[in-house]
Amino acid sequence: MAHSNNKMSTPLSPVASSSSRRKKSQVLKPMPPLRIGMVGGGTIGGGVYELIMGRLKEERPYSPRSSSKHSKQSQVCRKRPLWITKVCVKDLSKPRSFHLDEEITTMTTNVDSILNDPNIDMVVEVMGGTGLAKKVVEEGLMKGKMVVTANKALLANHLESIQGLVNQIQEAQDKQLLQHQQEQQLYMYNMPLPVASCFGFEAAVCAGIPIIHTLQTCYAGDVIHQIQGICNGTTNYILEKMKNGASMEEALLETQDLGYAEEDPNEDIEGFDVRVKICLLAKLAFGLTVPVQDVPCRGITLLERIDFEYAKVLGCTIKLVGTAQRLHEAREWDGPLSVYVSPLMVPKDHVLARISSHGNAVAITSANMGTCSYLGPGAGRFPTANSVVADICRIADGQQGPAFPIEAPPHLELDLDYIAIFYIRIPFQDGLGIIKRVGELSEDCGVSIHSILQTPIMDRMSADFCVTTEECKVSQVEDLCEAINQQVDFCRAPCVYMPMMREIYY
Ligand SMILES: NC(=O)c1ccc[n+]([C@@H]2O[C@H](COP(=O)([O-])OP(=O)(O)OC[C@H]3O[C@@H](n4cnc5c(N)ncnc54)[C@H](OP(=O)(O)O)[C@@H]3O)[C@@H](O)[C@H]2O)c1
């Protein structure tokens, strides 16, 4: 672990000092405010500041001055007042999109002034990136502070080290609490009362949808088979526009104007943003840490309008979906775990097909519940800030459960050569025998063709036909596409393929 030599401080979590276990004779004092240092004061940080220090107010018992003008404070956390006492930004001269309460909050450009401040109980990282943000999160934890982050890239790329640190702190807290409870004779059994977690990352996936907390807490008695998520609003918006006739470039520009797109558009359109999110969801659902870079990832750049026409013929629409699923035979979902990102043919009556605009959705299929879907805003100032504040409140109230509660079953393997039924589009210049040749190559590659479709040819020099396959491995489809591109003379451009949702045939 990067900071294993540092001395780790482990204060008792809020649960340990809960008033519920105080002796009756003790005078109960109100909880002091929880002091927050926030790193980042941009779109999300500004939203968090407004929610905590502005929008929702109540009497402030700990006002630094008694003036009635300042007697209001947040009621977003019911048990304990919340104060954001420091906000760290890059450029102090930049105008801010939130109203600063100068009596309580100071601005800084130095993260260490937050990390080293003994009066700060919690660090909220809403800066982004994986460099300084890693230091903020890890050092914050090591210094005994509660930590909340909205940073999916940081988590996905440094999951093992952050999880190791969180577990280490949890164990140390458990030990400390056990000792405390033994000394105070607070319980009868050789096991401490549960300690609340000091770490939250609800906003890191699907922003406003409480999917992290749901996976951490609601599937304890269940077995998850599959997660499929539309986790990127920008591409969902682009695909919707393309379905209605726009080009990808036009749709991307529009979404950039609306302020939804990532700074680097490749993160969105090549599927990289979805990839980090599905890896995080897979970790929570199946317990396995999936190496992000290994996950097969196809974005939406090769899609054309004709794909949407064929999707319509197939009773589907096209969505960019992250999938994590246990492979199964005869409905026994106990095979290896497959994780991938790809455009997906989704039947038009499926809940994922109905996600419009910048919306996000996650469909979870499990043994007890069948398929449950969670829909909502996947980006934006207040939806994301809402999830950050929900973490802050749960942690402050001592109600946050373990960050990574599920352990991978023994022998669970990762198989990234995923299995699906596929749609393959073959762009061609009209010529005799093309379908026969594609059939022969399919046989060579072990791909069994389910159907052949062709919309009327308008231009003999620029036409497309498509095939759908029976279940096969993605590597077989890649081989087939490669063979068609190399060996079929009238193939005019690389073949486009994508998996089709299984429900189509089941
Ligand atoms: N935007 C969304 O819809 C959304 C949704 C889900 C999750 N998130 C995650 O939330 C996090 C923040 O996103 P955002 O949209 O709020 O980003 P943002 O608007 O660019 O804000 C970033 C903030 O971090 C500060 N900052 C950057 N580098 C810094 C440094 N070296 N030292 C100190 N401060 C620094 C910036 O300071 P200045 O203001 O002075 O430049 C700015 O206030 C990211 O991890 C993102 O992935 C965002």
The ligand as a Tripos MOL2 file, in Angstrom:
@<TRIPOS>MOLECULE
LIG
   48    52     1     0     0
SMALL
NO_CHARGES

@<TRIPOS>ATOM
      1 N1        -20.2920   16.8490  -13.6000 N.am      1 LIG1
      2 C1        -21.0510   15.7660  -13.4100 C.2       1 LIG1
      3 O1        -22.2120   15.6890  -13.8620 O.2       1 LIG1
      4 C2        -20.5200   14.6220  -12.6020 C.ar      1 LIG1
      5 C3        -21.3370   13.4940  -12.3860 C.ar      1 LIG1
      6 C4        -20.8450   12.4440  -11.5940 C.ar      1 LIG1
      7 C5        -19.5800   12.5200  -11.0620 C.ar      1 LIG1
      8 N2        -18.8000   13.6380  -11.3120 N.ar      1 LIG1
      9 C6        -17.4590   13.6590  -10.7490 C.3       1 LIG1
     10 O2        -17.3480   14.7550   -9.8330 O.3       1 LIG1
     11 C7        -16.0130   15.2490   -9.8300 C.3       1 LIG1
     12 C8        -16.0350   16.7620  -10.0580 C.3       1 LIG1
     13 O3        -16.6500   17.0350  -11.2930 O.3       1 LIG1
     14 P1        -17.0620   18.5490  -11.6920 P.3       1 LIG1
     15 O4        -17.9510   18.3940  -12.8750 O.co2     1 LIG1
     16 O5        -17.5470   19.2790  -10.5020 O.co2     1 LIG1
     17 O6        -15.6620   19.1340  -12.1490 O.3       1 LIG1
     18 P2        -15.2790   20.7020  -12.2980 P.3       1 LIG1
     19 O7        -16.4850   21.5240  -12.5020 O.co2     1 LIG1
     20 O8        -14.1990   20.7520  -13.3090 O.co2     1 LIG1
     21 O9        -14.6720   21.0830  -10.8660 O.3       1 LIG1
     22 C9        -13.4100   20.6480  -10.4550 C.3       1 LIG1
     23 C10       -13.0180   21.4620   -9.2420 C.3       1 LIG1
     24 O10       -11.7690   20.9850   -8.7530 O.3       1 LIG1
     25 C11       -10.8720   22.0800   -8.5900 C.3       1 LIG1
     26 N3         -9.5110   21.6420   -8.8670 N.ar      1 LIG1
     27 C12        -9.0320   21.0890  -10.0010 C.ar      1 LIG1
     28 N4         -7.7090   20.8450   -9.8730 N.ar      1 LIG1
     29 C13        -7.3680   21.2390   -8.6360 C.ar      1 LIG1
     30 C14        -6.1530   21.2800   -7.9160 C.ar      1 LIG1
     31 N5         -5.0100   20.8420   -8.4560 N.pl3     1 LIG1
     32 N6         -6.1550   21.7660   -6.6510 N.ar      1 LIG1
     33 C15        -7.2910   22.2190   -6.0960 C.ar      1 LIG1
     34 N7         -8.4910   22.2240   -6.7290 N.ar      1 LIG1
     35 C16        -8.5170   21.7430   -7.9830 C.ar      1 LIG1
     36 C17       -11.3070   23.1200   -9.6160 C.3       1 LIG1
     37 O11       -10.8590   24.4030   -9.1890 O.3       1 LIG1
     38 P3        -11.1810   25.7400  -10.0540 P.3       1 LIG1
     39 O12       -12.6720   25.8960   -9.9440 O.co2     1 LIG1
     40 O13       -10.4430   26.8230   -9.3770 O.co2     1 LIG1
     41 O14       -10.7250   25.4390  -11.4450 O.co2     1 LIG1
     42 C18       -12.8200   22.9610   -9.5650 C.3       1 LIG1
     43 O15       -13.3710   23.7410   -8.5290 O.3       1 LIG1
     44 C19       -15.2590   14.4540  -10.9070 C.3       1 LIG1
     45 O16       -14.5940   13.3660  -10.2980 O.3       1 LIG1
     46 C20       -16.3860   13.9100  -11.7930 C.3       1 LIG1
     47 O17       -16.0500   12.7070  -12.4580 O.3       1 LIG1
     48 C21       -19.2400   14.6760  -12.0570 C.ar      1 LIG1
@<TRIPOS>BOND
     1     1     2 1
     2     2     3 2
     3     2     4 1
     4     4     5 ar
     5     4    48 ar
     6     5     6 ar
     7     6     7 ar
     8     7     8 ar
     9     8     9 1
    10     8    48 ar
    11     9    10 1
    12     9    46 1
    13    10    11 1
    14    11    12 1
    15    11    44 1
    16    12    13 1
    17    13    14 1
    18    14    15 2
    19    14    16 1
    20    14    17 1
    21    17    18 1
    22    18    19 2
    23    18    20 1
    24    18    21 1
    25    21    22 1
    26    22    23 1
    27    23    24 1
    28    23    42 1
    29    24    25 1
    30    25    26 1
    31    25    36 1
    32    26    27 ar
    33    26    35 ar
    34    27    28 ar
    35    28    29 ar
    36    29    30 ar
    37    29    35 ar
    38    30    31 1
    39    30    32 ar
    40    32    33 ar
    41    33    34 ar
    42    34    35 ar
    43    36    37 1
    44    36    42 1
    45    37    38 1
    46    38    39 2
    47    38    40 1
    48    38    41 1
    49    42    43 1
    50    44    45 1
    51    44    46 1
    52    46    47 1
@<TRIPOS>SUBSTRUCTURE
     1 LIG1         1 GROUP 0 **** ****
